[in-house]
Amino acid sequence: MFEYNGNNEKIIEATKKANDKSLIESVTNRISKKPYYDMSNMNGKELSKWFSNVFSSSKVEIKTYRPKWRFSKAMGYYSGGDEIFINQYKLSSISEVSLISLFYHEFGHYVDNQLDHPLYANHGDNSSKNKESTFQYSLNRYVNDYFNKDKTNKDDTQIKKYTPWYKRFLKKLTGYL
């Protein structure tokens, strides 16, 4: 479970929602339905069991930090221990759902850290390019889907790809013509 001992209202509310039983069940269920995850040697059912066991038996503390470079792109990171750190400078611009999604993404790294060698479920380097089907990025999607039920496609075989701004602009522009 997630714990937060600070006084930031946004994090307090996000922590409550992140620990909600129905969200946890939804995410665990979605993990088990996916046959495999990129950069993992475990199937969805195995990962689902690990995730559930680790979530129910662990307390991961949410903390904030200020990066040395104020304009760092990092939203947060997993420390390697029992803590997840959130970039304090990003809090004002991040939505509550994105914050919860970040908790789960970083918790995915915590789960990977708890796996017995030689089991692993990670996404490699810090680039998000071509990582949509990794365990941690899938957790982001599952959380977002849970909170945006009416707007999302639950089929994991169709991964949403990023569309560059100019293509979105041209699509809108042609819609007006």
VMD Tcl script that builds the backbone (N, CA, C; Angstrom):
set m [mol new atoms 531]
animate dup $m
set s [atomselect $m all]
$s set {name element resname resid chain x y z} {
  {N N MET 1 A 0.833 -1.173 0.000}
  {CA C MET 1 A 0.000 0.000 0.000}
  {C C MET 1 A 0.881 1.242 0.000}
  {N N PHE 2 A 0.292 2.331 -0.459}
  {CA C PHE 2 A 0.996 3.602 -0.487}
  {C C PHE 2 A 0.743 4.366 0.805}
  {N N GLU 3 A 1.777 5.012 1.310}
  {CA C GLU 3 A 1.661 5.853 2.498}
  {C C GLU 3 A 2.255 7.212 2.178}
  {N N TYR 4 A 1.631 8.238 2.696}
  {CA C TYR 4 A 2.164 9.585 2.553}
  {C C TYR 4 A 2.019 10.291 3.889}
  {N N ASN 5 A 3.110 10.821 4.410}
  {CA C ASN 5 A 3.094 11.474 5.716}
  {C C ASN 5 A 3.276 12.978 5.639}
  {N N GLY 6 A 3.159 13.519 4.435}
  {CA C GLY 6 A 3.324 14.958 4.276}
  {C C GLY 6 A 2.008 15.696 4.382}
  {N N ASN 7 A 2.005 16.958 3.940}
  {CA C ASN 7 A 0.806 17.778 4.065}
  {C C ASN 7 A 0.288 18.316 2.730}
  {N N ASN 8 A 0.764 17.799 1.614}
  {CA C ASN 8 A 0.283 18.233 0.311}
  {C C ASN 8 A -1.073 17.575 0.038}
  {N N GLU 9 A -2.118 18.397 -0.084}
  {CA C GLU 9 A -3.489 17.881 -0.254}
  {C C GLU 9 A -3.636 17.020 -1.505}
  {N N LYS 10 A -2.974 17.401 -2.581}
  {CA C LYS 10 A -3.078 16.650 -3.832}
  {C C LYS 10 A -2.537 15.224 -3.653}
  {N N ILE 11 A -1.408 15.120 -2.983}
  {CA C ILE 11 A -0.806 13.800 -2.754}
  {C C ILE 11 A -1.636 13.004 -1.752}
  {N N ILE 12 A -2.178 13.676 -0.742}
  {CA C ILE 12 A -3.018 12.983 0.239}
  {C C ILE 12 A -4.215 12.342 -0.451}
  {N N GLU 13 A -4.908 13.100 -1.285}
  {CA C GLU 13 A -6.079 12.579 -2.007}
  {C C GLU 13 A -5.689 11.489 -3.003}
  {N N ALA 14 A -4.586 11.715 -3.722}
  {CA C ALA 14 A -4.128 10.720 -4.695}
  {C C ALA 14 A -3.751 9.411 -3.999}
  {N N THR 15 A -3.144 9.507 -2.823}
  {CA C THR 15 A -2.755 8.311 -2.065}
  {C C THR 15 A -3.991 7.525 -1.632}
  {N N LYS 16 A -5.021 8.228 -1.162}
  {CA C LYS 16 A -6.274 7.556 -0.780}
  {C C LYS 16 A -6.865 6.805 -1.973}
  {N N LYS 17 A -6.926 7.482 -3.106}
  {CA C LYS 17 A -7.511 6.860 -4.300}
  {C C LYS 17 A -6.638 5.727 -4.834}
  {N N ALA 18 A -5.326 5.858 -4.724}
  {CA C ALA 18 A -4.414 4.814 -5.193}
  {C C ALA 18 A -4.550 3.536 -4.371}
  {N N ASN 19 A -4.958 3.676 -3.103}
  {CA C ASN 19 A -5.137 2.523 -2.227}
  {C C ASN 19 A -6.556 1.960 -2.262}
  {N N ASP 20 A -7.399 2.511 -3.106}
  {CA C ASP 20 A -8.785 2.055 -3.214}
  {C C ASP 20 A -8.831 0.596 -3.691}
  {N N LYS 21 A -9.593 -0.204 -2.987}
  {CA C LYS 21 A -9.666 -1.643 -3.262}
  {C C LYS 21 A -10.119 -1.943 -4.689}
  {N N SER 22 A -11.094 -1.195 -5.190}
  {CA C SER 22 A -11.594 -1.484 -6.541}
  {C C SER 22 A -10.547 -1.141 -7.602}
  {N N LEU 23 A -9.744 -0.098 -7.392}
  {CA C LEU 23 A -8.660 0.227 -8.326}
  {C C LEU 23 A -7.618 -0.883 -8.317}
  {N N ILE 24 A -7.232 -1.313 -7.140}
  {CA C ILE 24 A -6.226 -2.379 -7.019}
  {C C ILE 24 A -6.708 -3.654 -7.714}
  {N N GLU 25 A -7.966 -4.019 -7.486}
  {CA C GLU 25 A -8.529 -5.215 -8.129}
  {C C GLU 25 A -8.571 -5.058 -9.645}
  {N N SER 26 A -8.953 -3.877 -10.105}
  {CA C SER 26 A -9.015 -3.625 -11.541}
  {C C SER 26 A -7.637 -3.756 -12.185}
  {N N VAL 27 A -6.636 -3.144 -11.580}
  {CA C VAL 27 A -5.280 -3.205 -12.117}
  {C C VAL 27 A -4.758 -4.636 -12.081}
  {N N THR 28 A -4.952 -5.324 -10.972}
  {CA C THR 28 A -4.498 -6.711 -10.847}
  {C C THR 28 A -5.154 -7.593 -11.902}
  {N N ASN 29 A -6.435 -7.399 -12.118}
  {CA C ASN 29 A -7.168 -8.157 -13.131}
  {C C ASN 29 A -6.615 -7.882 -14.530}
  {N N ARG 30 A -6.350 -6.622 -14.832}
  {CA C ARG 30 A -5.818 -6.257 -16.147}
  {C C ARG 30 A -4.422 -6.839 -16.354}
  {N N ILE 31 A -3.611 -6.864 -15.297}
  {CA C ILE 31 A -2.267 -7.440 -15.402}
  {C C ILE 31 A -2.377 -8.912 -15.807}
  {N N SER 32 A -3.287 -9.636 -15.170}
  {CA C SER 32 A -3.402 -11.082 -15.414}
  {C C SER 32 A -3.931 -11.401 -16.808}
  {N N LYS 33 A -4.684 -10.500 -17.403}
  {CA C LYS 33 A -5.268 -10.768 -18.720}
  {C C LYS 33 A -4.286 -10.630 -19.877}
  {N N LYS 34 A -3.214 -9.900 -19.654}
  {CA C LYS 34 A -2.248 -9.706 -20.737}
  {C C LYS 34 A -1.312 -10.915 -20.774}
  {N N PRO 35 A -1.170 -11.553 -21.938}
  {CA C PRO 35 A -0.363 -12.780 -21.997}
  {C C PRO 35 A 1.119 -12.568 -21.671}
  {N N TYR 36 A 1.696 -11.457 -22.105}
  {CA C TYR 36 A 3.101 -11.195 -21.815}
  {C C TYR 36 A 3.361 -9.690 -21.822}
  {N N TYR 37 A 4.479 -9.306 -21.229}
  {CA C TYR 37 A 4.916 -7.918 -21.195}
  {C C TYR 37 A 6.307 -7.848 -21.794}
  {N N ASP 38 A 6.547 -6.844 -22.626}
  {CA C ASP 38 A 7.885 -6.645 -23.180}
  {C C ASP 38 A 8.878 -6.454 -22.045}
  {N N MET 39 A 10.094 -6.894 -22.262}
  {CA C MET 39 A 11.196 -6.769 -21.306}
  {C C MET 39 A 10.890 -7.455 -19.982}
  {N N SER 40 A 10.112 -8.514 -20.027}
  {CA C SER 40 A 9.804 -9.305 -18.838}
  {C C SER 40 A 9.872 -10.776 -19.211}
  {N N ASN 41 A 10.281 -11.605 -18.294}
  {CA C ASN 41 A 10.292 -13.042 -18.548}
  {C C ASN 41 A 9.173 -13.749 -17.793}
  {N N MET 42 A 8.136 -12.988 -17.438}
  {CA C MET 42 A 6.990 -13.544 -16.735}
  {C C MET 42 A 5.733 -13.264 -17.550}
  {N N ASN 43 A 4.758 -14.164 -17.427}
  {CA C ASN 43 A 3.487 -13.898 -18.099}
  {C C ASN 43 A 2.592 -13.057 -17.181}
  {N N GLY 44 A 1.460 -12.628 -17.721}
  {CA C GLY 44 A 0.567 -11.748 -16.978}
  {C C GLY 44 A 0.040 -12.359 -15.695}
  {N N LYS 45 A -0.287 -13.648 -15.716}
  {CA C LYS 45 A -0.824 -14.285 -14.512}
  {C C LYS 45 A 0.218 -14.332 -13.400}
  {N N GLU 46 A 1.463 -14.635 -13.774}
  {CA C GLU 46 A 2.536 -14.661 -12.774}
  {C C GLU 46 A 2.775 -13.258 -12.200}
  {N N LEU 47 A 2.832 -12.280 -13.074}
  {CA C LEU 47 A 3.044 -10.898 -12.618}
  {C C LEU 47 A 1.894 -10.415 -11.754}
  {N N SER 48 A 0.690 -10.823 -12.105}
  {CA C SER 48 A -0.491 -10.438 -11.343}
  {C C SER 48 A -0.391 -10.953 -9.907}
  {N N LYS 49 A 0.039 -12.192 -9.734}
  {CA C LYS 49 A 0.197 -12.759 -8.392}
  {C C LYS 49 A 1.261 -12.005 -7.603}
  {N N TRP 50 A 2.398 -11.729 -8.257}
  {CA C TRP 50 A 3.456 -10.976 -7.592}
  {C C TRP 50 A 2.951 -9.602 -7.186}
  {N N PHE 51 A 2.315 -8.914 -8.121}
  {CA C PHE 51 A 1.815 -7.566 -7.862}
  {C C PHE 51 A 0.869 -7.577 -6.667}
  {N N SER 52 A -0.078 -8.486 -6.672}
  {CA C SER 52 A -1.061 -8.565 -5.599}
  {C C SER 52 A -0.404 -8.857 -4.255}
  {N N ASN 53 A 0.492 -9.822 -4.232}
  {CA C ASN 53 A 1.178 -10.183 -2.982}
  {C C ASN 53 A 2.037 -9.035 -2.455}
  {N N VAL 54 A 2.794 -8.418 -3.349}
  {CA C VAL 54 A 3.669 -7.321 -2.933}
  {C C VAL 54 A 2.834 -6.137 -2.460}
  {N N PHE 55 A 1.755 -5.817 -3.185}
  {CA C PHE 55 A 0.921 -4.673 -2.806}
  {C C PHE 55 A 0.295 -4.883 -1.436}
  {N N SER 56 A -0.204 -6.091 -1.176}
  {CA C SER 56 A -0.887 -6.340 0.093}
  {C C SER 56 A 0.078 -6.459 1.275}
  {N N SER 57 A 1.340 -6.794 1.021}
  {CA C SER 57 A 2.272 -7.018 2.128}
  {C C SER 57 A 3.296 -5.899 2.311}
  {N N SER 58 A 3.247 -4.868 1.468}
  {CA C SER 58 A 4.263 -3.816 1.528}
  {C C SER 58 A 3.657 -2.460 1.853}
  {N N LYS 59 A 4.496 -1.609 2.400}
  {CA C LYS 59 A 4.142 -0.202 2.602}
  {C C LYS 59 A 5.224 0.613 1.911}
  {N N VAL 60 A 4.820 1.291 0.860}
  {CA C VAL 60 A 5.745 2.114 0.104}
  {C C VAL 60 A 5.405 3.571 0.394}
  {N N GLU 61 A 6.390 4.304 0.873}
  {CA C GLU 61 A 6.155 5.686 1.263}
  {C C GLU 61 A 6.352 6.620 0.070}
  {N N ILE 62 A 5.422 7.547 -0.089}
  {CA C ILE 62 A 5.502 8.571 -1.120}
  {C C ILE 62 A 6.194 9.781 -0.506}
  {N N LYS 63 A 7.230 10.262 -1.176}
  {CA C LYS 63 A 7.943 11.452 -0.722}
  {C C LYS 63 A 8.134 12.385 -1.908}
  {N N THR 64 A 8.356 13.644 -1.622}
  {CA C THR 64 A 8.656 14.588 -2.689}
  {C C THR 64 A 10.136 14.940 -2.650}
  {N N TYR 65 A 10.621 15.414 -3.781}
  {CA C TYR 65 A 12.013 15.852 -3.861}
  {C C TYR 65 A 12.097 17.031 -4.823}
  {N N ARG 66 A 13.160 17.768 -4.712}
  {CA C ARG 66 A 13.450 18.859 -5.639}
  {C C ARG 66 A 14.711 18.483 -6.401}
  {N N PRO 67 A 14.576 18.253 -7.709}
  {CA C PRO 67 A 15.772 17.886 -8.480}
  {C C PRO 67 A 16.771 19.043 -8.537}
  {N N LYS 68 A 18.030 18.702 -8.766}
  {CA C LYS 68 A 19.067 19.740 -8.844}
  {C C LYS 68 A 18.762 20.711 -9.976}
  {N N TRP 69 A 18.286 20.182 -11.088}
  {CA C TRP 69 A 17.924 21.036 -12.202}
  {C C TRP 69 A 16.415 21.209 -12.179}
  {N N ARG 70 A 15.948 22.399 -11.928}
  {CA C ARG 70 A 14.534 22.691 -11.737}
  {C C ARG 70 A 13.656 22.223 -12.905}
  {N N PHE 71 A 14.187 22.246 -14.105}
  {CA C PHE 71 A 13.385 21.916 -15.291}
  {C C PHE 71 A 13.588 20.472 -15.753}
  {N N SER 72 A 13.951 19.618 -14.843}
  {CA C SER 72 A 14.108 18.199 -15.136}
  {C C SER 72 A 12.791 17.633 -15.672}
  {N N LYS 73 A 12.883 16.720 -16.624}
  {CA C LYS 73 A 11.680 16.084 -17.178}
  {C C LYS 73 A 11.140 14.985 -16.266}
  {N N ALA 74 A 11.940 14.553 -15.327}
  {CA C ALA 74 A 11.542 13.449 -14.446}
  {C C ALA 74 A 10.330 13.833 -13.601}
  {N N MET 75 A 9.319 12.977 -13.628}
  {CA C MET 75 A 8.130 13.182 -12.797}
  {C C MET 75 A 8.345 12.580 -11.413}
  {N N GLY 76 A 9.135 11.536 -11.362}
  {CA C GLY 76 A 9.404 10.857 -10.105}
  {C C GLY 76 A 10.348 9.703 -10.344}
  {N N TYR 77 A 10.679 9.006 -9.275}
  {CA C TYR 77 A 11.535 7.835 -9.423}
  {C C TYR 77 A 11.356 6.897 -8.238}
  {N N TYR 78 A 11.746 5.657 -8.468}
  {CA C TYR 78 A 11.758 4.654 -7.403}
  {C C TYR 78 A 13.169 4.619 -6.851}
  {N N SER 79 A 13.302 4.656 -5.551}
  {CA C SER 79 A 14.597 4.812 -4.899}
  {C C SER 79 A 15.405 3.527 -4.766}
  {N N GLY 80 A 14.773 2.393 -4.946}
  {CA C GLY 80 A 15.467 1.134 -4.712}
  {C C GLY 80 A 15.173 0.580 -3.325}
  {N N GLY 81 A 14.508 1.354 -2.499}
  {CA C GLY 81 A 14.128 0.914 -1.153}
  {C C GLY 81 A 12.618 0.806 -1.051}
  {N N ASP 82 A 12.073 1.373 0.007}
  {CA C ASP 82 A 10.622 1.359 0.227}
  {C C ASP 82 A 10.016 2.742 0.016}
  {N N GLU 83 A 10.603 3.512 -0.901}
  {CA C GLU 83 A 10.145 4.879 -1.127}
  {C C GLU 83 A 10.007 5.164 -2.620}
  {N N ILE 84 A 9.005 5.971 -2.917}
  {CA C ILE 84 A 8.808 6.502 -4.261}
  {C C ILE 84 A 8.897 8.017 -4.118}
  {N N PHE 85 A 9.680 8.642 -4.986}
  {CA C PHE 85 A 9.868 10.078 -4.920}
  {C C PHE 85 A 9.152 10.767 -6.079}
  {N N ILE 86 A 8.446 11.858 -5.769}
  {CA C ILE 86 A 7.701 12.640 -6.745}
  {C C ILE 86 A 8.358 14.011 -6.860}
  {N N ASN 87 A 8.600 14.439 -8.094}
  {CA C ASN 87 A 9.210 15.736 -8.358}
  {C C ASN 87 A 8.277 16.841 -7.872}
  {N N GLN 88 A 8.699 17.582 -6.875}
  {CA C GLN 88 A 7.869 18.610 -6.262}
  {C C GLN 88 A 7.523 19.725 -7.244}
  {N N TYR 89 A 8.406 19.992 -8.196}
  {CA C TYR 89 A 8.154 21.046 -9.172}
  {C C TYR 89 A 7.051 20.672 -10.163}
  {N N LYS 90 A 6.777 19.402 -10.333}
  {CA C LYS 90 A 5.774 18.949 -11.294}
  {C C LYS 90 A 4.372 18.853 -10.686}
  {N N LEU 91 A 4.261 18.929 -9.376}
  {CA C LEU 91 A 2.973 18.711 -8.708}
  {C C LEU 91 A 1.871 19.669 -9.165}
  {N N SER 92 A 2.213 20.908 -9.422}
  {CA C SER 92 A 1.172 21.865 -9.798}
  {C C SER 92 A 0.629 21.606 -11.197}
  {N N SER 93 A 1.422 20.979 -12.051}
  {CA C SER 93 A 0.984 20.768 -13.438}
  {C C SER 93 A 0.449 19.361 -13.722}
  {N N ILE 94 A 0.540 18.470 -12.766}
  {CA C ILE 94 A 0.117 17.087 -12.994}
  {C C ILE 94 A -1.290 16.877 -12.432}
  {N N SER 95 A -2.110 16.163 -13.175}
  {CA C SER 95 A -3.469 15.879 -12.696}
  {C C SER 95 A -3.422 14.803 -11.617}
  {N N GLU 96 A -4.494 14.694 -10.875}
  {CA C GLU 96 A -4.563 13.685 -9.818}
  {C C GLU 96 A -4.464 12.272 -10.397}
  {N N VAL 97 A -5.127 12.041 -11.520}
  {CA C VAL 97 A -5.072 10.716 -12.157}
  {C C VAL 97 A -3.655 10.411 -12.631}
  {N N SER 98 A -2.988 11.401 -13.204}
  {CA C SER 98 A -1.605 11.195 -13.633}
  {C C SER 98 A -0.687 10.931 -12.450}
  {N N LEU 99 A -0.978 11.555 -11.338}
  {CA C LEU 99 A -0.193 11.335 -10.120}
  {C C LEU 99 A -0.378 9.895 -9.623}
  {N N ILE 100 A -1.609 9.436 -9.606}
  {CA C ILE 100 A -1.886 8.050 -9.197}
  {C C ILE 100 A -1.219 7.080 -10.172}
  {N N SER 101 A -1.316 7.390 -11.445}
  {CA C SER 101 A -0.667 6.575 -12.472}
  {C C SER 101 A 0.841 6.516 -12.241}
  {N N LEU 102 A 1.430 7.643 -11.855}
  {CA C LEU 102 A 2.861 7.696 -11.543}
  {C C LEU 102 A 3.187 6.819 -10.338}
  {N N PHE 103 A 2.330 6.854 -9.309}
  {CA C PHE 103 A 2.527 5.978 -8.149}
  {C C PHE 103 A 2.615 4.516 -8.603}
  {N N TYR 104 A 1.675 4.114 -9.446}
  {CA C TYR 104 A 1.627 2.721 -9.892}
  {C C TYR 104 A 2.824 2.379 -10.783}
  {N N HIS 105 A 3.207 3.301 -11.651}
  {CA C HIS 105 A 4.374 3.062 -12.506}
  {C C HIS 105 A 5.607 2.805 -11.634}
  {N N GLU 106 A 5.834 3.693 -10.685}
  {CA C GLU 106 A 7.002 3.536 -9.810}
  {C C GLU 106 A 6.865 2.299 -8.918}
  {N N PHE 107 A 5.628 1.982 -8.521}
  {CA C PHE 107 A 5.403 0.755 -7.745}
  {C C PHE 107 A 5.750 -0.471 -8.594}
  {N N GLY 108 A 5.540 -0.377 -9.896}
  {CA C GLY 108 A 5.948 -1.463 -10.801}
  {C C GLY 108 A 7.441 -1.730 -10.708}
  {N N HIS 109 A 8.232 -0.675 -10.536}
  {CA C HIS 109 A 9.680 -0.853 -10.335}
  {C C HIS 109 A 9.945 -1.513 -8.978}
  {N N TYR 110 A 9.150 -1.148 -7.997}
  {CA C TYR 110 A 9.272 -1.764 -6.669}
  {C C TYR 110 A 8.976 -3.272 -6.776}
  {N N VAL 111 A 7.917 -3.616 -7.496}
  {CA C VAL 111 A 7.575 -5.031 -7.690}
  {C C VAL 111 A 8.726 -5.749 -8.379}
  {N N ASP 112 A 9.273 -5.138 -9.436}
  {CA C ASP 112 A 10.405 -5.736 -10.146}
  {C C ASP 112 A 11.569 -5.976 -9.188}
  {N N ASN 113 A 11.799 -5.046 -8.273}
  {CA C ASN 113 A 12.876 -5.172 -7.297}
  {C C ASN 113 A 12.626 -6.329 -6.324}
  {N N GLN 114 A 11.367 -6.679 -6.107}
  {CA C GLN 114 A 11.014 -7.748 -5.170}
  {C C GLN 114 A 11.051 -9.139 -5.815}
  {N N LEU 115 A 11.136 -9.204 -7.137}
  {CA C LEU 115 A 11.116 -10.492 -7.826}
  {C C LEU 115 A 12.368 -11.309 -7.514}
  {N N ASP 116 A 12.192 -12.614 -7.396}
  {CA C ASP 116 A 13.319 -13.514 -7.174}
  {C C ASP 116 A 14.124 -13.647 -8.460}
  {N N HIS 117 A 15.433 -13.560 -8.335}
  {CA C HIS 117 A 16.309 -13.758 -9.490}
  {C C HIS 117 A 16.052 -15.146 -10.054}
  {N N PRO 118 A 15.939 -15.373 -11.321}
  {CA C PRO 118 A 16.211 -14.514 -12.469}
  {C C PRO 118 A 14.950 -13.851 -13.048}
  {N N LEU 119 A 13.881 -13.727 -12.283}
  {CA C LEU 119 A 12.663 -13.109 -12.782}
  {C C LEU 119 A 12.840 -11.590 -12.867}
  {N N TYR 120 A 12.249 -11.004 -13.903}
  {CA C TYR 120 A 12.332 -9.555 -14.047}
  {C C TYR 120 A 11.140 -9.032 -14.834}
  {N N ALA 121 A 10.817 -7.773 -14.600}
  {CA C ALA 121 A 9.750 -7.067 -15.315}
  {C C ALA 121 A 10.066 -5.586 -15.247}
  {N N ASN 122 A 10.830 -5.107 -16.200}
  {CA C ASN 122 A 11.249 -3.710 -16.171}
  {C C ASN 122 A 11.076 -3.095 -17.547}
  {N N HIS 123 A 11.475 -1.843 -17.721}
  {CA C HIS 123 A 11.368 -1.230 -19.047}
  {C C HIS 123 A 12.687 -0.669 -19.537}
  {N N GLY 124 A 13.782 -1.107 -18.936}
  {CA C GLY 124 A 15.090 -0.685 -19.433}
  {C C GLY 124 A 15.425 0.744 -19.054}
  {N N ASP 125 A 15.947 1.500 -20.012}
  {CA C ASP 125 A 16.406 2.865 -19.735}
  {C C ASP 125 A 15.251 3.827 -19.502}
  {N N ASN 126 A 15.563 5.088 -19.301}
  {CA C ASN 126 A 14.554 6.082 -18.953}
  {C C ASN 126 A 13.764 6.615 -20.145}
  {N N SER 127 A 14.099 6.209 -21.334}
  {CA C SER 127 A 13.329 6.636 -22.499}
  {C C SER 127 A 11.983 5.917 -22.510}
  {N N SER 128 A 10.924 6.636 -22.873}
  {CA C SER 128 A 9.600 5.996 -22.943}
  {C C SER 128 A 9.309 5.477 -24.343}
  {N N LYS 129 A 10.223 5.697 -25.270}
  {CA C LYS 129 A 10.025 5.283 -26.658}
  {C C LYS 129 A 9.965 3.757 -26.766}
  {N N ASN 130 A 8.911 3.262 -27.400}
  {CA C ASN 130 A 8.685 1.825 -27.631}
  {C C ASN 130 A 8.594 1.027 -26.328}
  {N N LYS 131 A 8.087 1.631 -25.280}
  {CA C LYS 131 A 7.966 0.945 -23.992}
  {C C LYS 131 A 6.508 0.718 -23.607}
  {N N GLU 132 A 5.575 0.953 -24.531}
  {CA C GLU 132 A 4.151 0.903 -24.221}
  {C C GLU 132 A 3.699 -0.452 -23.694}
  {N N SER 133 A 4.390 -1.517 -24.086}
  {CA C SER 133 A 3.973 -2.864 -23.681}
  {C C SER 133 A 4.787 -3.427 -22.525}
  {N N THR 134 A 5.547 -2.581 -21.861}
  {CA C THR 134 A 6.280 -3.051 -20.688}
  {C C THR 134 A 5.361 -2.994 -19.468}
  {N N PHE 135 A 5.739 -3.681 -18.429}
  {CA C PHE 135 A 4.913 -3.779 -17.230}
  {C C PHE 135 A 4.597 -2.411 -16.635}
  {N N GLN 136 A 5.618 -1.583 -16.417}
  {CA C GLN 136 A 5.403 -0.291 -15.758}
  {C C GLN 136 A 4.533 0.647 -16.593}
  {N N TYR 137 A 4.768 0.706 -17.894}
  {CA C TYR 137 A 3.951 1.586 -18.737}
  {C C TYR 137 A 2.530 1.046 -18.891}
  {N N SER 138 A 2.370 -0.256 -18.814}
  {CA C SER 138 A 1.019 -0.833 -18.824}
  {C C SER 138 A 0.270 -0.445 -17.549}
  {N N LEU 139 A 0.972 -0.409 -16.423}
  {CA C LEU 139 A 0.335 0.032 -15.177}
  {C C LEU 139 A -0.190 1.458 -15.313}
  {N N ASN 140 A 0.602 2.326 -15.961}
  {CA C ASN 140 A 0.126 3.696 -16.226}
  {C C ASN 140 A -1.203 3.657 -16.971}
  {N N ARG 141 A -1.252 2.862 -18.006}
  {CA C ARG 141 A -2.451 2.781 -18.852}
  {C C ARG 141 A -3.633 2.206 -18.082}
  {N N TYR 142 A -3.402 1.171 -17.277}
  {CA C TYR 142 A -4.494 0.548 -16.525}
  {C C TYR 142 A -5.128 1.537 -15.549}
  {N N VAL 143 A -4.293 2.332 -14.881}
  {CA C VAL 143 A -4.814 3.329 -13.946}
  {C C VAL 143 A -5.599 4.396 -14.702}
  {N N ASN 144 A -5.032 4.891 -15.786}
  {CA C ASN 144 A -5.732 5.903 -16.581}
  {C C ASN 144 A -7.045 5.359 -17.117}
  {N N ASP 145 A -7.051 4.127 -17.574}
  {CA C ASP 145 A -8.289 3.512 -18.083}
  {C C ASP 145 A -9.333 3.398 -16.978}
  {N N TYR 146 A -8.901 3.052 -15.787}
  {CA C TYR 146 A -9.833 2.904 -14.661}
  {C C TYR 146 A -10.559 4.217 -14.384}
  {N N PHE 147 A -9.829 5.305 -14.381}
  {CA C PHE 147 A -10.435 6.600 -14.068}
  {C C PHE 147 A -11.133 7.244 -15.269}
  {N N ASN 148 A -10.859 6.750 -16.455}
  {CA C ASN 148 A -11.480 7.288 -17.668}
  {C C ASN 148 A -12.242 6.190 -18.399}
  {N N LYS 149 A -13.024 5.418 -17.656}
  {CA C LYS 149 A -13.708 4.236 -18.178}
  {C C LYS 149 A -14.506 4.511 -19.447}
  {N N ASP 150 A -15.192 5.637 -19.494}
  {CA C ASP 150 A -16.060 5.930 -20.636}
  {C C ASP 150 A -15.286 6.341 -21.874}
  {N N LYS 151 A -14.029 6.728 -21.714}
  {CA C LYS 151 A -13.272 7.286 -22.823}
  {C C LYS 151 A -12.246 6.326 -23.413}
  {N N THR 152 A -12.068 5.145 -22.829}
  {CA C THR 152 A -10.955 4.297 -23.243}
  {C C THR 152 A -11.413 2.994 -23.855}
  {N N ASN 153 A -10.476 2.395 -24.588}
  {CA C ASN 153 A -10.671 1.077 -25.169}
  {C C ASN 153 A -9.952 0.089 -24.258}
  {N N LYS 154 A -10.663 -0.880 -23.730}
  {CA C LYS 154 A -10.074 -1.816 -22.778}
  {C C LYS 154 A -9.235 -2.909 -23.429}
  {N N ASP 155 A -9.170 -2.945 -24.755}
  {CA C ASP 155 A -8.445 -3.988 -25.454}
  {C C ASP 155 A -6.948 -3.688 -25.425}
  {N N ASP 156 A -6.172 -4.505 -24.694}
  {CA C ASP 156 A -4.737 -4.273 -24.586}
  {C C ASP 156 A -3.976 -4.574 -25.859}
  {N N THR 157 A -4.608 -5.210 -26.819}
  {CA C THR 157 A -3.902 -5.480 -28.058}
  {C C THR 157 A -3.757 -4.210 -28.883}
  {N N GLN 158 A -4.590 -3.220 -28.629}
  {CA C GLN 158 A -4.489 -1.951 -29.338}
  {C C GLN 158 A -3.845 -0.930 -28.416}
  {N N ILE 159 A -2.573 -0.704 -28.610}
  {CA C ILE 159 A -1.841 0.229 -27.774}
  {C C ILE 159 A -1.891 1.598 -28.429}
  {N N LYS 160 A -2.254 2.577 -27.646}
  {CA C LYS 160 A -2.336 3.930 -28.172}
  {C C LYS 160 A -0.935 4.444 -28.453}
  {N N LYS 161 A -0.727 4.925 -29.651}
  {CA C LYS 161 A 0.549 5.502 -30.044}
  {C C LYS 161 A 0.455 7.018 -29.973}
  {N N TYR 162 A 1.557 7.643 -29.699}
  {CA C TYR 162 A 1.601 9.093 -29.646}
  {C C TYR 162 A 1.484 9.639 -31.058}
  {N N THR 163 A 0.605 10.624 -31.254}
  {CA C THR 163 A 0.462 11.294 -32.533}
  {C C THR 163 A 1.079 12.677 -32.404}
  {N N PRO 164 A 2.066 12.985 -33.257}
  {CA C PRO 164 A 2.710 14.300 -33.164}
  {C C PRO 164 A 1.702 15.439 -33.308}
  {N N TRP 165 A 2.011 16.569 -32.709}
  {CA C TRP 165 A 1.106 17.712 -32.676}
  {C C TRP 165 A 0.719 18.170 -34.066}
  {N N TYR 166 A 1.665 18.148 -35.014}
  {CA C TYR 166 A 1.349 18.652 -36.351}
  {C C TYR 166 A 0.371 17.738 -37.089}
  {N N LYS 167 A 0.419 16.428 -36.810}
  {CA C LYS 167 A -0.551 15.513 -37.429}
  {C C LYS 167 A -1.936 15.722 -36.829}
  {N N ARG 168 A -1.988 15.936 -35.504}
  {CA C ARG 168 A -3.275 16.229 -34.873}
  {C C ARG 168 A -3.852 17.537 -35.395}
  {N N PHE 169 A -2.980 18.550 -35.596}
  {CA C PHE 169 A -3.403 19.834 -36.119}
  {C C PHE 169 A -3.949 19.680 -37.544}
  {N N LEU 170 A -3.228 18.947 -38.382}
  {CA C LEU 170 A -3.686 18.750 -39.768}
  {C C LEU 170 A -5.003 17.985 -39.824}
  {N N LYS 171 A -5.178 17.028 -38.933}
  {CA C LYS 171 A -6.423 16.283 -38.890}
  {C C LYS 171 A -7.587 17.200 -38.513}
  {N N LYS 172 A -7.367 18.074 -37.530}
  {CA C LYS 172 A -8.408 19.043 -37.157}
  {C C LYS 172 A -8.685 20.006 -38.298}
  {N N LEU 173 A -7.614 20.476 -38.928}
  {CA C LEU 173 A -7.740 21.430 -40.006}
  {C C LEU 173 A -8.540 20.843 -41.171}
  {N N THR 174 A -8.268 19.602 -41.526}
  {CA C THR 174 A -9.004 18.977 -42.633}
  {C C THR 174 A -10.463 18.718 -42.248}
  {N N GLY 175 A -10.728 18.584 -40.962}
  {CA C GLY 175 A -12.098 18.412 -40.507}
  {C C GLY 175 A -12.933 19.670 -40.680}
  {N N TYR 176 A -12.270 20.813 -40.682}
  {CA C TYR 176 A -12.974 22.092 -40.849}
  {C C TYR 176 A -13.173 22.455 -42.320}
  {N N LEU 177 A -12.444 21.835 -43.216}
  {CA C LEU 177 A -12.537 22.162 -44.648}
  {C C LEU 177 A -13.676 21.466 -45.336}
}
mol reanalyze $m
mol bondsrecalc $m
mol representation Tube
mol addrep $m
